[in-house]
Amino acid sequence: MRDAGVLVGDGLGEPAVLFVAPFPSRPAIAERLAGAQEVLRDSGLRVVIADISEATDRQRWLGLLGAVPTLAGALLCAVETTPEEAALLSLSRLPLVALDVGIKGLPSTVVNDVLAGRLATEHLLALGHRRIGFLSEGGSGEPALRSARRRMAGHLEALAVAGIAIERGLVRYGGTSMEDAVKAATTLLCQSRPPTAIATASDVAAAGALFAAQALRIPVPGQLSIVGNDGLAQTARLLLTTVRHPLREGGRLAAERLLALGKGLPVRPRHQVLEVTLAQGATTAPVHQSRDGGRPPLDWSSIVQGAC
C-alpha cells in the first residue's frame, strides 16, 4: 500500500488514480484492478492502491479523496459505505466510480451477485441435489464482503423456490485464506449428514472445498459436487464448474467511466450491471452418480490433518 504522504507531497508529479479496496490482493479484486490498470496506464495515469482492510486505513484514505492535488479520480472497489460516507462521497468534486458494490450517488459498475448465487444452486438442484451446503470466506457468522452476502442470498432464494428447508448447519464461513476455506469445508463435510453438493461464494472457497474433499477421500464429482463463483484464471486448472464474472472487463469499464467523468462527459447508465454465466466444468454431476472425473492429484492435503 502506498503511504498517504507520497501523494500529498507529490503535487508536481504525474496524475494518479486511487484504487480503494479492502483486501486488494484477493484474486477477484486483483483481476478488477488489472483491468482498470490497462485503461488508466494507456491514458498516462498511474494507479495507487489504497488498502482499507483496517478501519484506521479506511478513515485516512477516504478522507484524502478530494484533498490531494495529484489525484485525477478514484475507483472504489468492494467498498461498503455508511449513509454518511456515501453522502460525503456524492458531494466530492473528484471523479469517483464504484466498482463491484454500488454506492448511492455515484456511477457504478457491478454484477448481479444475487443472480450469481442463484445460478450456482439452481444448477445443483437441476442435477438432483437436495442437501446443498454453502461455503464462503468470512467470519463472525456472515460472509466478509457484500458480494458474498448477496451470493448467499441468491443461494437461499433458490432453495426456497425449490421448497427446500434452509439448514443453517449447512452454511460455513472460512476466513480469508485458502487454509481457512479448507478447514471450513472439512467441518461441513464431516457432519453426520454431509451435503451431496456445495455451492460457494468464490472460486477460492470452491478450491478449498475441493482440497478438503480430496484429503477426506471423497470423490468429486462422484460423491460430491462443487460450484465456484468468479471464474478466476488462477483456478482454471482445477476445472471447476463455476459462475463466471467479467472481472477484468468490469475493471476496464469502470476505468473508462472514470475517464469520461474527468472530461466532464455523462456516463450512462449510472448503474451498470454486467452479465454472469454458468460455466460447466468437471466438479458437478447428478446426485449419487458414480464416475471418475479423471482429475490430476491436488496438493493441499497437508492442510487437513487426518480424517473426520
C-alpha positions in Angstrom: 0.0 0.0 0.0 1.3 3.5 -0.9 1.5 5.8 2.1 -0.7 8.8 2.0 2.2 11.1 2.3 3.5 10.0 -1.1 0.5 11.6 -2.7 0.3 14.7 -0.6 3.9 15.6 -1.3 3.8 14.8 -5.0 1.9 17.8 -6.2 4.1 18.3 -9.3 4.2 14.6 -10.3 2.1 12.8 -12.8 -1.6 12.5 -12.0 -2.8 9.4 -10.2 -6.0 7.4 -9.8 -6.6 5.9 -6.4 -7.9 2.3 -6.4 -9.6 1.9 -3.0 -10.4 -1.7 -1.8 -10.5 -3.9 1.2 -8.1 -6.9 0.8 -6.9 -5.7 -2.7 -4.8 -8.9 -3.1 -7.9 -11.1 -3.1 -8.0 -12.7 -6.6 -11.3 -11.3 -7.8 -10.4 -7.7 -6.7 -6.9 -8.1 -8.2 -8.5 -9.1 -11.5 -10.6 -5.9 -11.5 -7.5 -3.9 -10.6 -5.6 -5.4 -13.6 -8.4 -4.4 -15.9 -8.5 -0.8 -14.6 -4.7 -0.5 -14.9 -4.8 -1.5 -18.6 -7.1 1.5 -19.3 -5.6 4.1 -17.0 -1.9 3.4 -17.8 -2.8 3.9 -21.5 -4.1 7.3 -20.5 -0.8 8.2 -18.7 -2.3 7.8 -15.2 -0.5 5.8 -12.5 -2.6 3.7 -10.2 -2.1 3.9 -6.4 -3.6 1.1 -4.4 -5.3 2.0 -1.1 -5.9 -1.0 1.2 -8.8 -0.2 3.5 -8.9 -3.6 5.2 -8.3 -1.9 8.6 -10.6 0.8 10.0 -7.8 3.3 10.5 -6.6 3.0 6.9 -10.2 3.3 5.7 -10.7 6.7 7.5 -7.4 8.0 6.2 -7.8 7.1 2.6 -11.5 8.1 2.3 -10.6 11.4 4.0 -8.0 12.1 1.3 -10.4 12.0 -1.6 -10.6 15.5 -3.0 -7.8 16.8 -0.8 -4.8 15.7 -2.8 -4.0 17.8 -5.9 -2.3 14.9 -7.8 -5.5 12.7 -7.7 -7.3 12.5 -11.1 -10.1 10.3 -9.6 -10.7 7.2 -7.6 -12.2 3.7 -8.2 -13.9 2.4 -5.0 -13.9 -1.4 -5.3 -16.0 -3.5 -3.0 -16.2 -0.5 -0.6 -19.2 -0.6 1.7 -20.2 2.8 3.0 -22.3 4.2 5.7 -25.1 6.6 4.6 -23.0 9.4 5.9 -19.9 8.4 3.9 -22.0 7.9 0.8 -23.4 11.4 1.1 -20.0 12.9 1.5 -18.6 11.0 -1.5 -21.5 12.1 -3.7 -20.6 15.7 -3.0 -17.0 15.3 -3.9 -15.7 17.2 -7.0 -13.3 14.4 -7.7 -14.4 11.9 -10.4 -15.5 8.7 -8.5 -16.8 5.4 -9.7 -18.0 2.5 -7.6 -16.9 -1.0 -8.7 -18.4 -4.3 -7.5 -20.6 -2.6 -4.9 -22.9 0.3 -5.7 -22.6 3.5 -3.7 -25.6 5.8 -3.6 -25.0 9.0 -5.6 -22.0 7.6 -7.6 -21.8 5.9 -11.0 -21.3 2.2 -10.5 -20.2 -0.9 -12.4 -21.4 -4.1 -10.8 -22.6 -7.7 -11.4 -25.9 -9.2 -10.2 -24.4 -11.2 -7.3 -27.8 -12.5 -6.2 -28.3 -14.0 -9.6 -24.8 -15.5 -9.4 -25.6 -17.2 -6.2 -28.9 -18.4 -7.6 -27.4 -19.8 -10.8 -24.9 -21.9 -8.9 -27.6 -23.5 -6.7 -30.1 -23.9 -9.4 -27.5 -25.9 -11.4 -27.1 -28.3 -8.4 -30.8 -28.6 -8.0 -31.2 -29.4 -11.7 -28.7 -32.3 -11.1 -31.0 -33.7 -8.4 -29.1 -32.5 -5.3 -31.3 -31.5 -2.4 -28.8 -31.4 0.5 -26.6 -28.5 -0.6 -24.1 -26.7 1.5 -22.8 -23.2 1.1 -19.2 -22.1 1.7 -17.9 -18.5 1.9 -15.0 -16.6 3.1 -15.9 -14.6 6.2 -16.3 -14.7 9.9 -18.5 -13.7 12.8 -21.4 -15.6 11.4 -21.6 -13.9 7.9 -19.6 -13.5 4.7 -16.9 -10.9 4.8 -17.9 -9.0 1.7 -21.3 -7.7 0.5 -20.9 -9.5 -2.8 -20.6 -12.8 -0.9 -23.6 -12.0 1.2 -25.6 -11.3 -1.9 -24.5 -14.6 -3.4 -25.6 -16.4 -0.3 -28.9 -14.6 -0.6 -29.3 -16.0 -4.1 -28.4 -19.5 -2.9 -31.0 -19.3 -0.1 -33.6 -17.9 -2.6 -33.0 -20.9 -5.0 -33.5 -23.3 -2.1 -36.7 -21.6 -1.0 -38.2 -21.6 -4.6 -37.4 -25.3 -4.7 -39.3 -25.9 -1.4 -36.2 -27.0 0.4 -35.9 -26.1 4.1 -32.9 -23.9 4.9 -30.5 -25.6 7.4 -28.0 -23.1 8.9 -25.8 -26.0 9.7 -25.1 -26.4 6.0 -23.6 -22.9 5.8 -19.9 -22.3 6.7 -17.6 -19.3 6.7 -13.9 -19.8 6.1 -11.9 -16.6 6.9 -10.0 -15.0 4.1 -7.3 -17.6 3.3 -7.2 -20.9 1.4 -6.3 -22.7 4.6 -9.4 -21.3 6.3 -11.6 -22.4 3.4 -10.2 -25.9 3.6 -10.9 -26.1 7.3 -14.4 -24.7 6.9 -15.2 -27.2 4.1 -13.8 -30.0 6.3 -16.3 -29.2 9.1 -19.1 -29.1 6.5 -18.2 -32.5 5.1 -17.6 -34.2 8.5 -21.2 -33.7 9.6 -23.3 -36.8 10.4 -25.4 -35.9 7.3 -23.0 -34.2 5.0 -24.2 -32.4 1.9 -24.1 -34.0 -1.5 -23.1 -30.7 -3.1 -21.5 -27.4 -2.1 -22.3 -24.0 -3.7 -19.7 -21.3 -2.9 -19.3 -17.6 -2.8 -16.0 -17.7 -4.7 -13.6 -19.9 -6.6 -11.2 -19.7 -3.7 -13.9 -21.2 -1.4 -14.6 -23.8 -4.1 -10.9 -24.7 -4.3 -10.9 -25.1 -0.5 -13.8 -27.5 -0.7 -12.1 -29.5 -3.5 -8.9 -29.8 -1.5 -10.8 -30.8 1.7 -12.7 -33.5 -0.3 -9.5 -34.9 -1.6 -8.0 -35.1 1.9 -11.1 -36.9 3.1 -11.1 -39.2 0.1 -14.5 -38.0 -1.1 -14.7 -38.4 -4.9 -15.6 -35.2 -6.8 -18.0 -35.3 -8.6 -18.8 -38.9 -7.9 -20.0 -38.3 -4.3 -19.7 -34.5 -4.0 -20.5 -31.8 -6.5 -18.9 -28.3 -6.1 -19.7 -25.0 -7.8 -17.5 -21.9 -7.7 -18.2 -18.3 -8.2 -15.9 -15.8 -10.0 -14.3 -17.7 -12.9 -10.8 -16.9 -11.9 -7.9 -17.7 -14.3 -5.9 -18.9 -11.3 -8.2 -21.8 -10.6 -8.7 -22.8 -14.2 -6.5 -25.9 -13.8 -9.0 -27.2 -11.2 -11.7 -27.5 -13.9 -14.3 -26.0 -11.6 -17.9 -25.7 -12.6 -18.3 -22.0 -11.7 -20.3 -18.9 -12.3 -18.1 -16.6 -14.5 -18.0 -12.9 -13.7 -16.5 -10.4 -16.2 -13.9 -9.3 -13.5 -11.2 -7.7 -15.8 -13.9 -6.3 -18.1 -15.6 -4.7 -15.1 -12.3 -3.0 -14.1 -11.8 -1.7 -17.6 -15.3 -0.4 -18.0 -15.2 1.3 -14.6 -11.9 3.0 -15.5 -13.4 4.2 -18.8 -16.3 5.7 -17.0 -13.9 7.4 -14.6 -12.0 8.9 -17.5 -15.3 10.1 -19.1 -16.2 11.8 -15.8 -12.8 13.5 -15.7 -13.6 15.0 -19.2 -17.0 16.3 -18.0 -18.9 13.7 -20.0 -22.0 12.0 -18.8 -21.9 8.2 -18.1 -24.9 6.1 -19.0 -26.3 4.1 -17.4 -25.4 5.4 -14.0 -25.8 1.9 -12.5 -24.1 -0.5 -15.0 -24.9 -4.2 -14.4 -22.7 -6.8 -16.2 -23.9 -10.3 -17.0 -22.8 -13.5 -15.2 -22.9 -17.0 -16.7 -22.6 -20.6 -15.5 -19.6 -22.5 -16.9 -19.8 -26.2 -16.7 -16.6 -27.9 -15.5 -15.6 -31.2 -14.1 -16.8 -30.8 -10.5 -20.5 -31.3 -10.8 -22.6 -34.4 -11.7 -26.1 -35.8 -11.0 -26.6 -36.7 -7.3 -25.0 -40.1 -6.4 -23.8 -40.7 -10.0 -20.5 -42.6 -9.6 -17.8 -41.6 -12.0 -14.2 -40.7 -12.1 -13.6 -37.1 -13.2 -10.1 -38.0 -14.3 -8.5 -35.1 -12.5 -4.9 -35.0 -11.5 -3.9 -35.2 -7.8 -4.2 -31.9 -5.9 -1.6 -30.7 -3.4 -3.4 -29.4 -0.3 -3.8 -32.5 1.9 -1.2 -31.3 4.3 -3.6 -28.5 5.4 -6.1 -31.0 6.7 -4.6 -33.4 9.2 -6.3 -36.8 9.2 -9.9 -37.5 8.5 -13.1 -36.6 10.3 
